[in-house]
Amino acid sequence: MNERDGFEQRLREARTRQGLDKPSEGGKQGLPPGPMGIGFRVGVELVSALVVGIGIGLLLDRWLGTKPWLFLLFFVAGSAAGILNVYRLFNPRSGRKI
């Protein structure tokens, strides 16, 4: 094995560890890349950002006694974050992969 072959092997292993390439073995990771998997991921991205925003807003409102203003502010911020996450998911120039 010469230096180039060793380098190619290490590069393949590093790309697999970082999630840039799929492993060559038959290990299944996550959902299939079909429409169901993509739809599920979009739903999770939207709902999780919204839940985090609502949670932060409710906690701050309770702590500071500003009901419902911070809840509304963080609801909008969570919604925007969810939409931005979905945009990044489908933007071909972003580093994230489906």
ABEGO torsion letter per residue (X at the ends): XBAAAAAAAAAAAAAAAAGABBBABABBBEBBABAAAAAAAAAAAAAAAAAAAAAAAAAAAAAAGAOAAAAAAAAAAAAAAAAAAAAAAABAABABBX
